Amino acid sequence: MAEGARILALGAGLLAAAAPARAQSSFADATSMTWDGVLTGIFLGLLLFSLAYNAVFYRLLRERFLIWQSVRALSYFALTVALSPLAMGPWLAPDSFARQVWITIFFDLSLVVSGVFLRSYLEPGMVGPRLYRWLGWPPALILLTTPATVMPDADTYMMLRSAVLVAMLALCAAAVVIALKRGSRTARYQAAAWSGIGGVYGVSLFYDIVLGQPFDSFLFLLFPALGLEVMLTAFGILDRLMRLRRERQEARAQAEAMRIIAHTDPLTGLPNRRAIEESYNDEPPVAIALVDLDHFKAINDHHGHDVGDRVIFAAGVALGSGSALAARVGGEEFALLFRGAPAAVAIEAERLRQRISAYVKQMVPLLERPVTASMGLVHIGRDTSFGAAMKSADINLYAAKESGRNRVVFIEAA
């Protein structure tokens, strides 16, 4: 007997209670229930749950294996419905040839999709590149052998089909075993999920190839095995998704930490030149200032660079304590971005400049002389670029240095 006919015949017996076979059934017949019907309903419910489950998580993580698992679940669902005695029009009557073709197509489709599902489901690097490719396209060869299930006297064709099915099982088994050896957590779930199905398929192929007869208990064992596979795969997918979500959160946190490091001055903790330029471009300020510590080289020469670093740190604390955005843009040079009322800029700038001396005196008391700072301040226009604004502020800073240091040189517009 051809494989498709055998599946159809066994399915009709297994799922006879899934729906009334005749519209003229009595009320008692229509409401009667058997364990076969209950188990079939449970299995269909599991499939619908799996589809909803995959759809919800796909919206969150957009993983391809959720799509392939949904295709597998739809194939199982269509196969189960086709095996029931439900009348679906004259072309798809329970004993029709079209119904038999439907059964074999969805049966084979569920197998074909398993390969691409597995290779996208396992963690990256758990199978080699060659096996990864084999899991993609060779399973599609199964569809080339599907006609053998509905063709009479096609023994050679059926042998080819059996060989392809064996190869498919071997590929999936090899992928799971290799992934297990490499420590795949996902492979553990899938090995357990497929153990029942693999056993049923293996016995069926033994009957077909070695004994030359059909395995009559095939469907009676297959559907419980499929139900177990759906449940365990759902648990495996949940575990895989939770780990993916955690990995992505850790990656985002690491990327944010790297971004902060790349935009932060390590000595003062203030933003660096890159960060202040980005802030300038995102929201142009009303004014910009450059601040330079006076005679800083003498501090390094007389007290050492460690004391010089403490002075720079104290200056950074002073400048960062105000309403302006402060950044360290060079050795002892800082920049300030002022936002808000333009009229208050000059007062705030002078307050911050004088605060440097007080903070350095308090935080580095060993210095004999007070540390002062010079500042070049400039109001900027709406279309002024960061480079142009910094250049104008630098010109004013140079003027402050030339005119005696320890002061602000301010120009109303740039």
NUSE-871785 format. One record per residue (C-alpha): residue in three letters; residue number from 1; x, y, z. Coordinates in Angstrom, 3 decimals. Layout:
<pts>
{'ALA'; NUM; {X; Y; Z}}
...
</pts>
This chain:
<pts>
{'MET'; 1; {0.000; 0.000; 0.000}}
{'ALA'; 2; {1.317; 3.446; -0.834}}
{'GLU'; 3; {2.384; 5.551; 2.144}}
{'GLY'; 4; {-0.214; 8.280; 1.621}}
{'ALA'; 5; {-3.054; 5.763; 1.422}}
{'ARG'; 6; {-1.824; 4.129; 4.607}}
{'ILE'; 7; {-1.737; 7.486; 6.416}}
{'LEU'; 8; {-5.226; 8.318; 5.180}}
{'ALA'; 9; {-6.677; 4.996; 6.262}}
{'LEU'; 10; {-5.072; 5.064; 9.699}}
{'GLY'; 11; {-5.964; 8.717; 10.221}}
{'ALA'; 12; {-9.607; 8.071; 9.510}}
{'GLY'; 13; {-9.661; 5.445; 12.219}}
{'LEU'; 14; {-7.658; 7.511; 14.703}}
{'LEU'; 15; {-9.641; 10.739; 14.390}}
{'ALA'; 16; {-13.139; 9.401; 13.771}}
{'ALA'; 17; {-14.448; 11.237; 16.809}}
{'ALA'; 18; {-13.062; 14.639; 15.852}}
{'ALA'; 19; {-16.265; 15.634; 13.974}}
{'PRO'; 20; {-19.550; 13.961; 12.900}}
{'ALA'; 21; {-19.016; 12.050; 9.669}}
{'ARG'; 22; {-22.579; 12.513; 8.465}}
{'ALA'; 23; {-24.938; 15.450; 8.756}}
{'GLN'; 24; {-27.812; 13.064; 9.560}}
{'SER'; 25; {-26.172; 11.746; 12.768}}
{'SER'; 26; {-28.401; 11.504; 15.791}}
{'PHE'; 27; {-28.042; 13.906; 18.688}}
{'ALA'; 28; {-26.430; 11.189; 20.767}}
{'ASP'; 29; {-23.920; 10.447; 18.013}}
{'ALA'; 30; {-23.149; 14.111; 17.513}}
{'THR'; 31; {-22.421; 14.669; 21.206}}
{'SER'; 32; {-20.565; 11.442; 21.863}}
{'MET'; 33; {-16.887; 11.725; 22.799}}
{'THR'; 34; {-13.987; 9.315; 22.708}}
{'TRP'; 35; {-10.464; 9.613; 23.998}}
{'ASP'; 36; {-9.220; 9.821; 20.418}}
{'GLY'; 37; {-11.358; 12.903; 19.863}}
{'VAL'; 38; {-10.264; 14.468; 23.149}}
{'LEU'; 39; {-6.577; 13.900; 22.397}}
{'THR'; 40; {-7.021; 15.269; 18.888}}
{'GLY'; 41; {-8.665; 18.404; 20.261}}
{'ILE'; 42; {-5.872; 18.830; 22.800}}
{'PHE'; 43; {-3.273; 18.477; 20.062}}
{'LEU'; 44; {-4.991; 21.076; 17.855}}
{'GLY'; 45; {-5.205; 23.393; 20.846}}
{'LEU'; 46; {-1.484; 23.009; 21.463}}
{'LEU'; 47; {-0.803; 23.915; 17.852}}
{'LEU'; 48; {-2.962; 27.035; 18.051}}
{'PHE'; 49; {-1.228; 27.994; 21.298}}
{'SER'; 50; {2.138; 27.504; 19.615}}
{'LEU'; 51; {1.133; 29.770; 16.714}}
{'ALA'; 52; {-0.082; 32.531; 19.038}}
{'TYR'; 53; {3.005; 32.117; 21.210}}
{'ASN'; 54; {5.339; 32.453; 18.229}}
{'ALA'; 55; {3.469; 35.482; 16.867}}
{'VAL'; 56; {3.720; 37.354; 20.179}}
{'PHE'; 57; {7.423; 36.715; 20.585}}
{'TYR'; 58; {8.189; 37.447; 16.936}}
{'ARG'; 59; {6.873; 40.967; 17.436}}
{'LEU'; 60; {9.418; 41.384; 20.214}}
{'LEU'; 61; {12.555; 39.736; 18.836}}
{'ARG'; 62; {12.066; 39.113; 15.084}}
{'GLU'; 63; {13.860; 35.750; 15.111}}
{'ARG'; 64; {13.562; 33.615; 11.954}}
{'PHE'; 65; {13.210; 30.339; 13.811}}
{'LEU'; 66; {9.836; 31.562; 15.108}}
{'ILE'; 67; {8.624; 31.807; 11.501}}
{'TRP'; 68; {9.852; 28.301; 10.646}}
{'GLN'; 69; {8.342; 26.849; 13.793}}
{'SER'; 70; {5.038; 28.497; 12.913}}
{'VAL'; 71; {5.178; 26.894; 9.453}}
{'ARG'; 72; {5.768; 23.537; 11.120}}
{'ALA'; 73; {2.822; 24.088; 13.457}}
{'LEU'; 74; {0.573; 25.068; 10.543}}
{'SER'; 75; {1.658; 21.939; 8.682}}
{'TYR'; 76; {0.815; 19.790; 11.699}}
{'PHE'; 77; {-2.544; 21.536; 12.008}}
{'ALA'; 78; {-3.414; 21.047; 8.326}}
{'LEU'; 79; {-2.301; 17.421; 8.505}}
{'THR'; 80; {-4.438; 16.743; 11.559}}
{'VAL'; 81; {-7.514; 18.340; 9.992}}
{'ALA'; 82; {-6.963; 16.406; 6.766}}
{'LEU'; 83; {-6.727; 13.132; 8.694}}
{'SER'; 84; {-10.065; 13.800; 10.395}}
{'PRO'; 85; {-13.353; 12.660; 8.825}}
{'LEU'; 86; {-14.483; 16.254; 8.303}}
{'ALA'; 87; {-16.133; 16.740; 4.898}}
{'MET'; 88; {-14.517; 19.758; 3.243}}
{'GLY'; 89; {-16.440; 19.914; 0.012}}
{'PRO'; 90; {-16.736; 17.437; -2.858}}
{'TRP'; 91; {-13.112; 17.867; -3.909}}
{'LEU'; 92; {-11.731; 17.126; -0.446}}
{'ALA'; 93; {-13.968; 14.304; 0.747}}
{'PRO'; 94; {-12.326; 12.066; 3.396}}
{'ASP'; 95; {-11.665; 9.258; 0.920}}
{'SER'; 96; {-10.777; 11.429; -2.081}}
{'PHE'; 97; {-7.525; 11.459; -3.988}}
{'ALA'; 98; {-7.185; 15.236; -3.394}}
{'ARG'; 99; {-7.415; 14.644; 0.359}}
{'GLN'; 100; {-4.677; 12.064; 0.106}}
{'VAL'; 101; {-2.457; 14.511; -1.793}}
{'TRP'; 102; {-3.137; 17.160; 0.864}}
{'ILE'; 103; {-2.063; 14.769; 3.603}}
{'THR'; 104; {1.182; 13.788; 1.952}}
{'ILE'; 105; {2.121; 17.371; 1.061}}
{'PHE'; 106; {1.695; 18.691; 4.592}}
{'PHE'; 107; {3.315; 15.616; 6.074}}
{'ASP'; 108; {6.377; 16.207; 3.923}}
{'LEU'; 109; {6.326; 19.970; 4.434}}
{'SER'; 110; {6.554; 19.482; 8.197}}
{'LEU'; 111; {9.720; 17.461; 7.623}}
{'VAL'; 112; {11.250; 19.848; 5.097}}
{'VAL'; 113; {10.874; 22.873; 7.367}}
{'SER'; 114; {12.491; 21.052; 10.278}}
{'GLY'; 115; {15.963; 21.445; 8.775}}
{'VAL'; 116; {15.836; 25.209; 8.256}}
{'PHE'; 117; {14.105; 25.608; 11.609}}
{'LEU'; 118; {16.877; 23.748; 13.389}}
{'ARG'; 119; {19.759; 25.651; 11.816}}
{'SER'; 120; {18.225; 29.027; 12.698}}
{'TYR'; 121; {17.140; 27.829; 16.147}}
{'LEU'; 122; {20.482; 26.545; 17.427}}
{'GLU'; 123; {22.901; 29.074; 18.841}}
{'PRO'; 124; {25.424; 30.474; 16.313}}
{'GLY'; 125; {28.528; 28.344; 15.815}}
{'MET'; 126; {26.996; 25.136; 17.169}}
{'VAL'; 127; {27.173; 23.359; 13.790}}
{'GLY'; 128; {29.809; 23.645; 11.084}}
{'PRO'; 129; {29.224; 25.649; 7.902}}
{'ARG'; 130; {28.852; 22.536; 5.728}}
{'LEU'; 131; {26.218; 20.935; 7.963}}
{'TYR'; 132; {24.531; 24.317; 8.246}}
{'ARG'; 133; {24.133; 24.411; 4.437}}
{'TRP'; 134; {22.950; 20.809; 4.295}}
{'LEU'; 135; {20.195; 21.571; 6.773}}
{'GLY'; 136; {18.936; 24.246; 4.382}}
{'TRP'; 137; {18.455; 22.818; 0.893}}
{'PRO'; 138; {18.703; 18.979; 0.919}}
{'PRO'; 139; {15.523; 18.599; 3.006}}
{'ALA'; 140; {13.650; 20.166; 0.083}}
{'LEU'; 141; {14.471; 17.000; -1.891}}
{'ILE'; 142; {11.761; 15.323; 0.163}}
{'LEU'; 143; {9.160; 17.252; -1.819}}
{'LEU'; 144; {10.546; 15.722; -5.025}}
{'THR'; 145; {9.667; 12.288; -3.661}}
{'THR'; 146; {6.179; 13.222; -2.454}}
{'PRO'; 147; {4.458; 11.876; -5.608}}
{'ALA'; 148; {5.740; 8.396; -4.697}}
{'THR'; 149; {3.191; 8.246; -1.883}}
{'VAL'; 150; {0.232; 8.471; -4.289}}
{'MET'; 151; {1.627; 6.531; -7.240}}
{'PRO'; 152; {0.844; 2.820; -7.629}}
{'ASP'; 153; {3.688; 0.376; -8.290}}
{'ALA'; 154; {6.417; 2.911; -7.565}}
{'ASP'; 155; {8.705; 0.690; -5.524}}
{'THR'; 156; {11.945; 2.229; -6.786}}
{'TYR'; 157; {10.572; 5.697; -6.246}}
{'MET'; 158; {9.565; 4.734; -2.697}}
{'MET'; 159; {13.056; 3.406; -2.027}}
{'LEU'; 160; {14.478; 6.761; -3.108}}
{'ARG'; 161; {12.008; 8.482; -0.822}}
{'SER'; 162; {12.991; 6.282; 2.094}}
{'ALA'; 163; {16.654; 7.082; 1.461}}
{'VAL'; 164; {15.935; 10.821; 1.461}}
{'LEU'; 165; {13.931; 10.529; 4.686}}
{'VAL'; 166; {16.742; 8.622; 6.339}}
{'ALA'; 167; {19.213; 11.279; 5.211}}
{'MET'; 168; {16.943; 13.999; 6.628}}
{'LEU'; 169; {16.705; 12.254; 9.981}}
{'ALA'; 170; {20.464; 11.700; 10.007}}
{'LEU'; 171; {21.161; 15.374; 9.266}}
{'CYS'; 172; {18.904; 16.614; 12.054}}
{'ALA'; 173; {20.234; 14.028; 14.488}}
{'ALA'; 174; {23.832; 14.904; 13.603}}
{'ALA'; 175; {23.162; 18.619; 14.079}}
{'VAL'; 176; {21.607; 18.068; 17.502}}
{'VAL'; 177; {24.371; 15.693; 18.646}}
{'ILE'; 178; {27.156; 18.041; 17.496}}
{'ALA'; 179; {25.446; 20.998; 19.147}}
{'LEU'; 180; {25.082; 19.001; 22.369}}
{'LYS'; 181; {28.794; 18.212; 22.351}}
{'ARG'; 182; {29.535; 21.920; 21.913}}
{'GLY'; 183; {27.424; 22.804; 24.928}}
{'SER'; 184; {24.243; 24.016; 23.239}}
{'ARG'; 185; {21.469; 24.592; 25.723}}
{'THR'; 186; {18.918; 24.780; 22.901}}
{'ALA'; 187; {19.991; 21.373; 21.590}}
{'ARG'; 188; {19.078; 19.803; 24.944}}
{'TYR'; 189; {15.495; 20.937; 24.604}}
{'GLN'; 190; {15.284; 19.900; 20.963}}
{'ALA'; 191; {16.828; 16.480; 21.597}}
{'ALA'; 192; {14.137; 15.806; 24.177}}
{'ALA'; 193; {11.421; 17.267; 21.939}}
{'TRP'; 194; {12.370; 15.146; 18.937}}
{'SER'; 195; {13.139; 11.931; 20.771}}
{'GLY'; 196; {9.559; 10.647; 20.496}}
{'ILE'; 197; {9.125; 11.635; 16.845}}
{'GLY'; 198; {12.527; 10.226; 15.943}}
{'GLY'; 199; {11.634; 6.932; 17.536}}
{'VAL'; 200; {8.317; 6.689; 15.699}}
{'TYR'; 201; {9.872; 7.629; 12.348}}
{'GLY'; 202; {12.740; 5.241; 12.921}}
{'VAL'; 203; {10.455; 2.295; 13.606}}
{'SER'; 204; {8.265; 3.205; 10.633}}
{'LEU'; 205; {11.254; 3.319; 8.306}}
{'PHE'; 206; {12.443; -0.022; 9.679}}
{'TYR'; 207; {9.067; -1.543; 8.802}}
{'ASP'; 208; {9.107; 0.035; 5.334}}
{'ILE'; 209; {12.724; -0.738; 4.440}}
{'VAL'; 210; {13.556; -3.959; 6.311}}
{'LEU'; 211; {10.216; -5.690; 6.826}}
{'GLY'; 212; {8.571; -4.358; 3.677}}
{'GLN'; 213; {5.257; -3.689; 5.382}}
{'PRO'; 214; {3.529; -0.668; 6.900}}
{'PHE'; 215; {3.837; 0.177; 10.574}}
{'ASP'; 216; {0.179; 0.018; 11.588}}
{'SER'; 217; {0.648; 1.924; 14.863}}
{'PHE'; 218; {2.394; 4.802; 13.131}}
{'LEU'; 219; {-0.259; 7.483; 13.644}}
{'PHE'; 220; {-1.345; 6.201; 17.044}}
{'LEU'; 221; {2.190; 6.871; 18.259}}
{'LEU'; 222; {2.987; 9.855; 16.033}}
{'PHE'; 223; {0.379; 12.267; 17.367}}
{'PRO'; 224; {1.316; 11.872; 21.051}}
{'ALA'; 225; {4.950; 12.283; 20.005}}
{'LEU'; 226; {4.040; 15.446; 18.074}}
{'GLY'; 227; {2.160; 16.810; 21.076}}
{'LEU'; 228; {5.215; 16.235; 23.251}}
{'GLU'; 229; {7.387; 17.885; 20.612}}
{'VAL'; 230; {5.171; 20.969; 20.458}}
{'MET'; 231; {5.258; 21.424; 24.247}}
{'LEU'; 232; {8.981; 20.848; 24.694}}
{'THR'; 233; {9.832; 23.018; 21.703}}
{'ALA'; 234; {7.717; 25.814; 23.195}}
{'PHE'; 235; {9.721; 25.567; 26.425}}
{'GLY'; 236; {12.954; 25.531; 24.422}}
{'ILE'; 237; {11.909; 28.579; 22.409}}
{'LEU'; 238; {11.013; 30.457; 25.596}}
{'ASP'; 239; {14.409; 29.657; 27.072}}
{'ARG'; 240; {16.173; 30.647; 23.831}}
{'LEU'; 241; {14.251; 33.921; 23.608}}
{'MET'; 242; {14.967; 34.807; 27.225}}
{'ARG'; 243; {18.677; 34.238; 26.634}}
{'LEU'; 244; {18.579; 36.252; 23.399}}
{'ARG'; 245; {16.832; 39.088; 25.186}}
{'ARG'; 246; {19.390; 39.013; 27.992}}
{'GLU'; 247; {22.274; 38.941; 25.501}}
{'ARG'; 248; {20.832; 41.904; 23.615}}
{'GLN'; 249; {20.329; 43.855; 26.818}}
{'GLU'; 250; {23.914; 43.130; 27.818}}
{'ALA'; 251; {25.117; 44.140; 24.350}}
{'ARG'; 252; {23.155; 47.401; 24.544}}
{'ALA'; 253; {24.515; 48.072; 28.020}}
{'GLN'; 254; {28.051; 47.384; 26.830}}
{'ALA'; 255; {27.569; 49.611; 23.798}}
{'GLU'; 256; {26.239; 52.385; 26.033}}
{'ALA'; 257; {29.189; 51.948; 28.388}}
{'MET'; 258; {31.580; 52.147; 25.436}}
{'ARG'; 259; {29.780; 55.229; 24.161}}
{'ILE'; 260; {30.108; 56.874; 27.569}}
{'ILE'; 261; {33.796; 55.978; 27.724}}
{'ALA'; 262; {34.334; 57.372; 24.231}}
{'HIS'; 263; {32.590; 60.625; 25.206}}
{'THR'; 264; {34.044; 61.110; 28.688}}
{'ASP'; 265; {37.335; 62.569; 29.867}}
{'PRO'; 266; {38.899; 59.910; 32.137}}
{'LEU'; 267; {40.585; 62.389; 34.509}}
{'THR'; 268; {37.756; 64.805; 35.297}}
{'GLY'; 269; {34.717; 62.718; 34.368}}
{'LEU'; 270; {33.487; 65.615; 32.242}}
{'PRO'; 271; {32.411; 65.215; 28.607}}
{'ASN'; 272; {35.247; 65.365; 26.100}}
{'ARG'; 273; {35.515; 67.370; 22.869}}
{'ARG'; 274; {33.557; 64.766; 20.856}}
{'ALA'; 275; {30.699; 64.803; 23.357}}
{'ILE'; 276; {30.432; 68.578; 23.546}}
{'GLU'; 277; {30.488; 68.860; 19.750}}
{'GLU'; 278; {27.582; 66.403; 19.523}}
{'SER'; 279; {25.698; 68.367; 22.178}}
{'TYR'; 280; {26.378; 71.588; 20.272}}
{'ASN'; 281; {25.016; 70.114; 17.031}}
{'ASP'; 282; {21.972; 68.591; 18.740}}
{'GLU'; 283; {20.987; 71.820; 20.486}}
{'PRO'; 284; {23.037; 74.910; 19.594}}
{'PRO'; 285; {23.752; 77.048; 22.688}}
{'VAL'; 286; {23.505; 80.829; 22.970}}
{'ALA'; 287; {27.181; 81.201; 23.888}}
{'ILE'; 288; {30.401; 79.232; 24.110}}
{'ALA'; 289; {33.517; 79.765; 26.202}}
{'LEU'; 290; {37.044; 78.378; 26.258}}
{'VAL'; 291; {38.813; 78.307; 29.647}}
{'ASP'; 292; {42.535; 77.813; 30.157}}
{'LEU'; 293; {44.371; 77.525; 33.482}}
{'ASP'; 294; {47.040; 80.247; 33.871}}
{'HIS'; 295; {50.681; 79.200; 34.234}}
{'PHE'; 296; {49.755; 75.547; 34.454}}
{'LYS'; 297; {53.164; 74.416; 33.130}}
{'ALA'; 298; {54.793; 75.929; 36.206}}
{'ILE'; 299; {52.571; 73.789; 38.441}}
{'ASN'; 300; {53.689; 70.617; 36.669}}
{'ASP'; 301; {57.330; 71.708; 36.746}}
{'HIS'; 302; {57.419; 72.557; 40.468}}
{'HIS'; 303; {54.985; 70.037; 41.933}}
{'GLY'; 304; {54.858; 67.181; 39.448}}
{'HIS'; 305; {52.190; 65.872; 37.110}}
{'ASP'; 306; {50.245; 64.154; 39.873}}
{'VAL'; 307; {49.575; 67.518; 41.506}}
{'GLY'; 308; {48.839; 68.973; 38.085}}
{'ASP'; 309; {46.213; 66.280; 37.557}}
{'ARG'; 310; {44.647; 67.170; 40.910}}
{'VAL'; 311; {44.473; 70.806; 39.839}}
{'ILE'; 312; {42.806; 69.854; 36.538}}
{'PHE'; 313; {40.348; 67.665; 38.418}}
{'ALA'; 314; {39.466; 70.482; 40.832}}
{'ALA'; 315; {38.991; 72.908; 37.908}}
{'GLY'; 316; {36.680; 70.369; 36.255}}
{'VAL'; 317; {34.605; 70.100; 39.437}}
{'ALA'; 318; {34.354; 73.886; 39.614}}
{'LEU'; 319; {33.265; 74.324; 36.016}}
{'GLY'; 320; {30.877; 71.382; 36.191}}
{'SER'; 321; {29.074; 72.833; 39.213}}
{'GLY'; 322; {27.247; 75.500; 37.245}}
{'SER'; 323; {24.384; 75.619; 34.754}}
{'ALA'; 324; {26.660; 75.482; 31.692}}
{'LEU'; 325; {27.697; 72.232; 30.043}}
{'ALA'; 326; {31.398; 71.828; 30.828}}
{'ALA'; 327; {33.871; 69.676; 28.910}}
{'ARG'; 328; {37.608; 69.106; 28.940}}
{'VAL'; 329; {38.912; 69.663; 25.422}}
{'GLY'; 330; {42.664; 69.644; 25.980}}
{'GLY'; 331; {45.368; 69.374; 28.636}}
{'GLU'; 332; {44.361; 72.284; 30.916}}
{'GLU'; 333; {41.707; 73.680; 28.557}}
{'PHE'; 334; {37.949; 73.447; 29.049}}
{'ALA'; 335; {34.894; 74.450; 27.053}}
{'LEU'; 336; {31.521; 75.675; 28.286}}
{'LEU'; 337; {28.197; 75.699; 26.446}}
{'PHE'; 338; {25.647; 78.179; 27.748}}
{'ARG'; 339; {21.941; 77.762; 27.162}}
{'GLY'; 340; {19.095; 79.860; 28.479}}
{'ALA'; 341; {18.864; 83.626; 28.782}}
{'PRO'; 342; {21.701; 85.338; 26.837}}
{'ALA'; 343; {21.748; 88.244; 29.300}}
{'ALA'; 344; {22.847; 85.973; 32.156}}
{'VAL'; 345; {25.697; 84.330; 30.246}}
{'ALA'; 346; {28.464; 86.810; 31.129}}
{'ILE'; 347; {27.604; 86.754; 34.846}}
{'GLU'; 348; {27.511; 82.931; 34.976}}
{'ALA'; 349; {30.748; 82.661; 32.995}}
{'GLU'; 350; {32.627; 84.967; 35.380}}
{'ARG'; 351; {31.192; 83.141; 38.397}}
{'LEU'; 352; {32.453; 79.812; 37.090}}
{'ARG'; 353; {35.871; 81.227; 36.212}}
{'GLN'; 354; {36.358; 82.608; 39.734}}
{'ARG'; 355; {35.083; 79.378; 41.243}}
{'ILE'; 356; {38.135; 77.579; 39.824}}
{'SER'; 357; {40.483; 79.389; 42.216}}
{'ALA'; 358; {38.314; 78.581; 45.233}}
{'TYR'; 359; {37.936; 74.895; 44.354}}
{'VAL'; 360; {41.641; 74.408; 43.626}}
{'LYS'; 361; {42.600; 76.086; 46.916}}
{'GLN'; 362; {40.253; 73.786; 48.826}}
{'MET'; 363; {41.076; 70.550; 46.996}}
{'VAL'; 364; {44.844; 71.087; 46.458}}
{'PRO'; 365; {45.924; 73.024; 49.585}}
{'LEU'; 366; {49.663; 72.410; 49.126}}
{'LEU'; 367; {49.887; 75.028; 46.364}}
{'GLU'; 368; {51.453; 78.276; 47.574}}
{'ARG'; 369; {49.876; 80.531; 44.951}}
{'PRO'; 370; {46.249; 80.649; 43.831}}
{'VAL'; 371; {45.429; 79.106; 40.493}}
{'THR'; 372; {43.631; 81.457; 38.123}}
{'ALA'; 373; {42.064; 80.977; 34.718}}
{'SER'; 374; {41.554; 82.967; 31.546}}
{'MET'; 375; {38.375; 82.739; 29.476}}
{'GLY'; 376; {37.319; 83.620; 25.961}}
{'LEU'; 377; {33.540; 83.977; 25.703}}
{'VAL'; 378; {31.452; 84.604; 22.611}}
{'HIS'; 379; {27.771; 84.751; 21.744}}
{'ILE'; 380; {27.014; 82.663; 18.689}}
{'GLY'; 381; {24.511; 82.939; 15.895}}
{'ARG'; 382; {21.952; 80.314; 15.016}}
{'ASP'; 383; {23.808; 79.045; 11.956}}
{'THR'; 384; {27.317; 79.153; 13.443}}
{'SER'; 385; {29.128; 75.832; 13.182}}
{'PHE'; 386; {30.912; 74.275; 16.134}}
{'GLY'; 387; {34.292; 74.813; 14.539}}
{'ALA'; 388; {33.596; 78.480; 13.863}}
{'ALA'; 389; {32.305; 79.025; 17.389}}
{'MET'; 390; {35.359; 77.380; 18.926}}
{'LYS'; 391; {37.644; 79.481; 16.753}}
{'SER'; 392; {35.960; 82.720; 17.870}}
{'ALA'; 393; {36.154; 81.645; 21.514}}
{'ASP'; 394; {39.829; 80.751; 21.059}}
{'ILE'; 395; {40.557; 84.214; 19.640}}
{'ASN'; 396; {38.980; 85.778; 22.727}}
{'LEU'; 397; {40.888; 83.384; 24.998}}
{'TYR'; 398; {44.152; 84.433; 23.342}}
{'ALA'; 399; {43.163; 88.070; 23.898}}
{'ALA'; 400; {42.521; 87.338; 27.592}}
{'LYS'; 401; {45.979; 85.788; 27.895}}
{'GLU'; 402; {47.645; 88.682; 26.093}}
{'SER'; 403; {45.918; 91.282; 28.244}}
{'GLY'; 404; {47.247; 89.883; 31.528}}
{'ARG'; 405; {45.392; 86.593; 32.193}}
{'ASN'; 406; {42.905; 85.949; 35.033}}
{'ARG'; 407; {40.016; 87.556; 33.166}}
{'VAL'; 408; {37.202; 87.079; 30.625}}
{'VAL'; 409; {37.272; 88.561; 27.157}}
{'PHE'; 410; {33.736; 88.649; 25.793}}
{'ILE'; 411; {32.336; 89.611; 22.384}}
{'GLU'; 412; {28.606; 90.090; 22.019}}
{'ALA'; 413; {28.172; 88.310; 18.664}}
{'ALA'; 414; {30.057; 86.037; 16.324}}
</pts>
